[in-house]
Amino acid sequence: MSAASPGWLDSVRLAVLSLGEAIAGVANPTIRLGVTGLSRSGKTVFTTALVHHLMMGTVLPARSGSAAICL
């Protein structure tokens, strides 16, 4: 029976740690962003600019893409 005790205690310890992380996550949320693309396509520049504008509260400049239809 003593061999089963460490497994049970580990489960309780992990549950308590997970609960603590969940409570901490409410006070300080984490945002995960994934950017995919070809090499040297500007992923780092895009991510840096996005974070900068989100932190400063400024508006990202609007660009008309090549898909815009002009009549």
Backbone hydrogen bonds, N-H to C=O, Kabsch-Sander energy under -0.5 kcal/mol:
donor,donor_aa,acceptor,acceptor_aa,energy
4,A,1,M,-0.6
5,S,1,M,-0.9
7,G,3,A,-0.5
8,W,4,A,-1.8
9,L,5,S,-2.8
10,D,6,P,-2.5
11,S,7,G,-1.8
12,V,8,W,-2.1
13,R,9,L,-2.6
14,L,10,D,-2.6
15,A,11,S,-2.1
16,V,12,V,-2.4
17,L,13,R,-2.3
18,S,14,L,-2.5
19,L,15,A,-2.2
20,G,16,V,-2.3
21,E,17,L,-2.3
22,A,18,S,-2.2
23,I,19,L,-2.3
24,A,20,G,-2.3
25,G,21,E,-2.0
26,V,22,A,-1.0
26,V,23,I,-0.6
27,A,23,I,-1.1
28,N,24,A,-1.8
32,R,30,T,-0.5
41,S,38,L,-1.1
46,F,42,G,-2.5
47,T,43,K,-2.4
48,T,44,T,-2.6
49,A,45,V,-2.5
50,L,46,F,-2.6
51,V,47,T,-2.5
52,H,48,T,-2.4
53,H,49,A,-2.5
54,L,50,L,-2.2
55,M,51,V,-2.6
56,M,52,H,-2.3
57,G,53,H,-1.2
58,T,53,H,-1.1
65,G,63,R,-0.7
68,A,65,G,-1.6
70,C,68,A,-0.6
71,L,69,I,-0.5
